């Protein structure tokens, strides 16, 4: 199975549209949303095409294939607009090869999520894309922000499958970062 990974849309309808266009182009089966979906937050500028109602409508078309977690800018009232659950602080599942994946926004203590060597932690929050393995054997992967990127990269999204995680340019699909997940630890 292949997963399109997006985070930190912050109500940017142009970013949501661009990100979801990659689902079919790259053959993704599921969409993983790592929080901060509709609201831009009090410290952030408005993203391009800030239209939270339109973002909800765009995402709701894919409700049957979305797994999502709550970000620090998501509120209970946002759930009223969305046809898929977003209020979990984290979610876990296993890839086809048995590798554990932990989805979180990244603003809460991750150690209660059941970390294990070889696990993939998908998080957003920082708006900075990463694809790395730490000293404990945990893969730390952040797709960056679809709407308000920080760091050296433009707006990005991620792609995850049994073998790898990659960070790609939202406009062109060019791969910026990648990590081979290797065999199970």
N, C-alpha and C positions, 0 to 999 in steps of 0.2 A: 504494500500500500504506500502511496505517496501523499504527503501532507503539505499544503500551502500554509505558511506560518506568517501571520501578520500581527502587528502590535501598534499601539499608540496612534490610532486613527484620529482621535480627538475631534470627532465631528466633521472631519474634512471629507466631503463627498467626492471630490476629485480623486483623492488618495484611495478611498474605498473602491471606487470604480476601476481605477488603474490596477490595484492589487488583485481584485477578483477576476479581472480579465486574464490573469496568468493561470487561473485554475485549470481551464480547459487547454490552454496552449501548452502547459507543461504536464498535462495528464494527472493532475492531483485528484485524489479520491475524496479527501476531507480537507476542511479548513480549520486551522487552529488559531483562535483569536486570544491574544495575551493581555487583554484589558485596555483600559482608557479608550473606550469605544466612541461615546457621544459627546462628552464634555471636554473642553479644552483646558480646564484647570485655571485657578486664579492667578498663577504666576506665568502662564504661557500666553503668547500672542495668539490671536485667532488664526487658525490654519487657513490655507487657500480653500475657497468655497466652503466656508463653515456653514453646514446645513445638516444638523443632527437628525432631523426628521427624514431627510433624504438618505442619510447613511443607514438609518434603521430600515427603511424600505429596501435599499440595496442588499443589505445583509439578510433580511428576512426572506428574500428569494432563495437563499441557500440554507435556510434554517435546518433542514434535514441532514445536512452534512457539516454542520459547525459544532465544534467543541470550544468552549470559551471559559475564561476565568475573569474575575473582577480585578480591575486596576484601582489605584488610589483615587482616580478621578471619576470612577463609576459609582452611582448611587442607586438605591432601591427603586427610585422612580424611573430610572433608565430601563429597568426590566419590563416595565409596562409597555414600552415601545418595541421591545425585541421578542421574537417568537422562538428564542432558544435561550437556555439558562446562562446567565453571566455572573451570578452572585457567589459562586464558589471561589474561595481564596486560592485553591489549587486543585488540580485534577491529575490523576495518574492513569496511565494505560500502558500496554506493552506493544512493541512493534511485532511484526510477524516472526521475527527471530527470537522473541522473548525478552528483548532489552526493555528495561523500564524507562518510561518517559514521564517526567514531572512537568506539568504546565503551571506556571505562576506568573504573576505580573512582575514580581521582583522587589516589592516594597515591604514584604513581611519576612520573618525568620523562616528560612527554608528547612531547617533541621527537623522540624516536625513532619516533614513530608515523606520521610522514609528513604533517605538517600542510601544508595548502595553503590559500590564500585561498578563502573560501566554505565551507570544511569545517565540519561540525557536530561538536563535541566533546561527547559525553554523558558526564558523570561524576557520581558521588555523593560519598561520603566525608565531606563537611563537614556533611551533613544540612540544609543551607541551600539552598532552591530559588533558581535563577537562570535567566534567559533574556535573554541580551545578546550583542552583537557587539563584539569588541574592536577596537583600533586597527589590527590586522593583517588584519582582515576575517574572523576566525574567530568562529563562533557558539559561545558557551559556555553549555551548557544542563545544568542539574542539577535532577532532579525532586524534590529534597528527600528526606526519609526517610519511608517508609511506617509505621515503627514508633516512631522516636525523633527527632522533628523538633527542630531548633534554629532560632533566629531568630524572626521575627515570625509565621510561618505554622504552622498545625497540620499534622498528617500529610498528605502529598501524594503524587501520582504525576504522571507526564508523559504527554503524547500528542504523537507526532511523525508528520508526513506530508511530502510533497514541498514544501508551501507554508509550514508553520509548526511551531513547538514551543510547547506550552502546559503550564503547571503547574496542576493541579487539586486541589481538596479531596478527600481520600480518602473522606469520608463523603457529601458532597452532590454532588460533581462540579463545583462552582462553579469557574470559571476565575479564578485569581489573577494569573498572569503569562502573557504570550504574546509571541512574537517572530515576525514575518513573515520567512521565509527569503529572500523576493524571488527574483529571477532568479539564475541561476548567475553567479558572479563571474568 
